Amino acid sequence: MTLQIDRGSYPEARTPWEEPAWRTAALDWLERELAVLGVGETGPRRVRLRPWSVIIRVEAERPVWFKAASPGSAFEPALAEALARWTPGQVLTPYAVDTARGWSLLPDGGPMLRSQPVDVRHWFEVLPQYAELQRGLVARAEELLALGVPDARVAALPLLFDATLDRNRSLSGEDRERLREFRPRLVAWCDELAEIGVPDSLDHADLHDGQILVAGAGRYTFFDWGDANVGHPFCSLLVALGRAADEHGAEVVTRLEDAYLEPWTAGGYALPELRRAAELARRLGQLTRAGSWGRLFPAAATIGDPERAAALLRMIE
């Protein structure tokens, strides 16, 4: 079978694909699962290599996708399988998973939101649907942690900050000192956010229009959970609202944020306190984004250092 290799902006990043034994095992697993599904291939396989995943697109009447997650995101297949049970119709349901090796075989879920004509209406539909998904997972926080989803709960964020700061090799001495001086303020933000009382849930942590599929009129499917964590649900607004602002202008942000927050008022929270929680969570979301840049294949681990440093510094701007 012909393979087309795409290394994107990381031509020198080493992934397991370069290891013959790993590649043989992955392709053998893929072949077996495709045979079970009865997939008839119609074109070359497209291999997408990135420091955080290996993805193979199998051309067929409806494309099929193989994904190998990095060790730091090895929880993703188990999470995807659990979400398909817990939130049917809102996420992709894998055809097969190998949780020990971090492999998934996924269906084509339709067009990405990114491929649709630009229309802010989509975001007004997406964000409340995503909020309801998160609300439904609040009671499963411990189960999510048991699946290996990283712990970024509000109480854990100061320690996550310390670990991220200590391990980063690209920060200047001046920036490192600025961040150390900022730590008491971060702790105060965490205390205030905890006091508002919105419970931790699943945070996608990279929710943009390339991670959302259009399933039908007003219906959307969420996928690609490799950056996810168990944390404050409102941290998801950082990327989502940033992307919406890029597309439609900053003036839409307040209305979109309120559309996302409205389902949470069912928990007895007033909109003003939810807005304050969202403001704090969007700030702290920079920390969880920094943490997700640490989930790379070991041979590519230094690639994310500048991105982690930039995320930490944006938090204190």
C-alpha positions in Angstrom: 0.0 0.0 0.0 1.4 3.4 -1.0 2.1 5.8 1.9 2.2 9.6 1.7 4.1 11.2 4.5 3.3 14.6 5.9 5.6 16.0 8.6 4.1 19.5 8.6 6.3 22.1 10.4 8.3 19.5 12.3 10.4 17.8 9.6 13.1 16.7 12.2 10.8 15.6 15.0 11.2 11.9 15.8 8.1 9.9 16.4 7.6 6.1 16.8 7.0 5.9 13.1 10.8 5.9 12.6 11.0 2.7 14.6 10.5 -0.3 12.2 9.2 -2.6 15.0 6.6 0.0 16.1 5.6 0.8 12.5 5.1 -2.9 11.7 3.0 -3.5 14.8 0.9 -0.5 14.2 0.2 -1.3 10.5 -0.5 -4.9 11.4 -3.1 -3.8 14.0 -4.6 -1.4 11.5 -4.8 -4.2 8.8 -6.6 -6.5 11.3 -9.1 -3.9 12.3 -9.8 -2.8 8.8 -10.5 -6.4 7.8 -13.0 -6.7 10.7 -14.8 -3.6 9.4 -14.6 -4.8 5.8 -13.1 -1.6 4.6 -12.2 -1.4 0.9 -9.4 1.1 0.4 -9.6 3.4 -2.6 -6.3 5.3 -2.5 -2.9 5.8 -0.8 -2.7 6.0 3.0 -1.8 9.5 4.2 0.5 9.5 7.3 0.6 12.6 9.4 3.5 12.8 11.7 3.6 15.3 14.6 5.5 15.5 17.9 2.3 14.6 19.7 0.7 12.0 17.5 0.9 9.7 14.5 -2.3 9.7 12.3 -3.0 7.6 9.2 -5.9 8.5 7.0 -7.2 5.4 5.2 -9.0 6.3 2.0 -12.3 4.5 1.5 -15.9 5.3 0.7 -15.9 6.9 4.1 -12.4 7.5 5.3 -11.1 5.8 8.4 -8.5 7.2 10.8 -5.8 5.5 12.8 -4.3 7.6 15.7 -1.4 6.8 17.9 -1.2 9.2 20.9 2.0 10.2 22.7 2.7 8.6 26.1 1.5 11.8 27.7 -1.8 11.5 26.0 -2.1 7.7 26.1 -5.3 8.0 28.0 -7.1 9.3 24.9 -8.4 6.0 23.5 -9.9 4.9 26.8 -11.4 8.4 27.3 -12.9 8.4 23.8 -14.4 5.0 24.4 -15.9 6.1 27.7 -17.2 9.3 26.3 -19.0 7.4 23.5 -20.8 5.5 26.3 -21.5 8.5 28.5 -22.3 11.1 25.9 -23.6 9.3 22.8 -24.1 11.4 19.8 -21.8 14.2 21.0 -18.4 12.6 20.4 -16.9 10.2 17.8 -17.4 6.5 18.7 -14.1 4.6 18.0 -14.3 1.5 15.8 -11.5 0.0 17.9 -9.0 1.0 20.6 -5.8 -0.5 22.1 -5.6 1.3 25.4 -2.3 -0.3 26.3 -0.6 1.2 23.3 -2.6 4.4 23.0 -4.1 3.5 19.6 -7.5 4.3 18.2 -9.3 3.6 14.9 -11.9 6.3 14.3 -14.7 6.9 11.8 -15.1 9.9 9.5 -17.4 12.1 11.4 -18.3 14.6 8.7 -17.0 18.0 7.8 -15.0 20.0 10.3 -16.5 23.3 11.4 -13.4 24.9 10.0 -14.5 23.8 6.5 -17.9 25.5 6.7 -18.7 29.1 5.5 -17.8 31.5 8.3 -20.9 32.1 10.3 -20.9 33.2 14.0 -24.1 31.3 14.4 -22.1 28.0 14.6 -20.4 29.2 17.8 -23.7 30.2 19.4 -24.8 26.6 18.8 -21.5 24.9 19.7 -20.8 26.5 23.0 -24.1 25.7 24.8 -23.9 22.1 23.5 -20.4 21.7 24.7 -21.4 23.2 28.1 -24.1 20.6 28.5 -21.6 17.9 27.7 -19.4 19.2 30.5 -22.2 19.5 32.9 -23.1 15.9 32.3 -19.6 14.8 33.1 -19.3 16.6 36.5 -20.3 13.5 38.4 -17.7 11.5 36.5 -14.6 13.5 37.5 -13.2 10.6 39.6 -13.8 8.2 36.8 -12.1 10.4 34.3 -9.1 10.6 36.6 -9.1 6.8 36.9 -8.8 6.6 33.1 -5.6 8.5 33.3 -6.9 11.9 32.2 -4.4 14.5 33.7 -5.4 16.2 37.0 -5.6 20.0 36.5 -8.3 20.5 39.1 -8.3 24.0 40.6 -6.7 22.8 43.8 -3.8 21.2 41.8 -3.0 24.2 39.6 -0.3 25.8 41.9 1.7 22.5 41.9 1.2 22.2 38.1 2.5 25.8 37.8 5.6 24.9 39.9 6.3 21.8 37.8 5.8 23.5 34.5 8.1 26.4 35.6 10.8 24.1 36.9 10.9 21.9 33.8 11.0 24.6 31.2 14.4 25.2 29.6 13.6 28.2 27.4 12.6 30.8 30.0 15.1 33.6 30.6 16.2 34.2 34.2 14.2 37.5 34.2 11.0 35.8 33.0 11.5 32.9 35.5 11.8 35.4 38.3 8.6 37.3 37.1 6.7 34.0 37.2 7.9 33.2 40.7 6.8 36.6 41.9 3.4 36.0 40.2 2.7 32.7 42.1 0.9 34.2 45.1 -1.5 35.9 42.6 -2.1 32.6 40.9 -2.9 31.0 44.3 -5.4 33.8 45.0 -7.1 33.3 41.6 -7.4 29.6 42.4 -8.9 30.3 45.8 -11.4 32.8 44.3 -12.4 30.4 41.5 -12.9 27.5 44.0 -15.0 29.8 46.2 -17.5 30.4 43.3 -18.1 26.7 43.4 -18.5 25.6 39.8 -17.3 21.9 40.0 -14.4 20.4 38.0 -15.3 18.5 34.8 -13.7 17.5 31.5 -11.7 20.4 29.8 -11.0 19.7 26.2 -8.2 22.3 26.5 -7.9 22.8 22.7 -11.5 23.4 21.6 -11.3 25.1 18.2 -13.0 24.7 14.8 -10.6 22.0 13.8 -11.7 19.8 16.7 -15.5 20.1 16.0 -17.4 18.2 13.4 -20.7 19.4 11.9 -23.1 16.4 12.5 -26.2 18.1 11.1 -28.3 21.3 11.4 -27.4 22.8 14.8 -25.6 19.5 15.9 -21.9 19.1 16.5 -19.5 16.3 17.4 -16.4 16.9 19.6 -13.2 14.9 19.1 -9.4 14.9 19.6 -9.1 14.7 23.3 -5.3 14.4 23.6 -4.9 17.7 25.4 -7.8 17.1 27.7 -7.6 17.3 31.5 -9.9 17.1 34.5 -10.1 20.7 35.6 -12.3 23.8 35.7 -14.7 23.5 32.7 -14.5 27.2 31.9 -10.8 26.8 31.0 -12.1 25.5 27.6 -13.2 29.1 26.8 -9.6 30.2 26.3 -9.1 28.5 22.9 -12.7 28.5 21.8 -13.3 32.2 22.3 -9.9 33.1 21.0 -10.7 31.3 17.8 -14.2 32.9 17.5 -12.6 36.3 18.1 -10.1 35.7 15.3 -13.0 34.9 12.9 -15.6 37.4 13.9 -13.9 40.1 16.0 -13.5 40.7 19.7 -17.0 42.2 20.0 -18.6 38.8 19.8 -16.7 37.4 22.8 -19.0 38.6 25.6 -22.2 37.3 23.9 -20.6 34.0 23.1 -19.3 33.6 26.7 -22.8 34.3 28.0 -24.2 31.7 25.6 -21.8 29.1 27.0 -22.5 30.2 30.6 -26.3 30.1 30.4 -26.6 26.3 30.9 -24.5 26.6 34.0 -27.1 28.9 35.6 -29.2 25.8 36.1 -26.9 25.0 39.0 -28.1 28.1 40.9 -25.2 30.3 39.9 -25.9 34.0 39.0 -24.6 35.1 35.7 -22.2 37.8 37.2 -20.4 35.2 39.3 -20.2 32.9 36.3 -18.7 35.7 34.3 -16.0 36.2 37.0 -15.3 32.5 37.0 -14.9 32.5 33.3 -12.5 35.5 33.5 -10.4 33.6 36.0 -10.6 30.3 34.2 -9.5 31.8 30.9 -6.4 33.2 32.6 -5.6 29.9 34.3 -6.3 28.1 31.0 -3.0 29.3 29.8 -1.4 27.1 32.5 -3.3 24.0 31.4 -2.3 24.8 27.8 1.3 25.0 28.8 0.9 21.6 30.5 -0.5 20.0 27.3 2.6 21.1 25.4 4.5 18.7 27.6 2.7 15.7 26.2 5.0 15.0 23.3 6.8 11.8 22.1 10.0 11.5 24.3 12.3 12.1 21.3 10.5 15.4 20.5 10.2 16.6 24.1 12.2 19.8 23.8 10.0 21.1 20.9 7.2 22.4 23.2 9.4 24.4 25.6 9.0 27.8 23.8 5.2 27.2 23.6 5.0 26.3 27.3 7.0 29.4 28.2 4.8 31.7 26.0 1.6 30.3 27.6 2.9 30.9 31.1 3.9 34.5 30.3 0.6 35.2 28.6 -1.1 34.3 32.0 0.6 37.2 33.7 0.1 39.8 31.0 
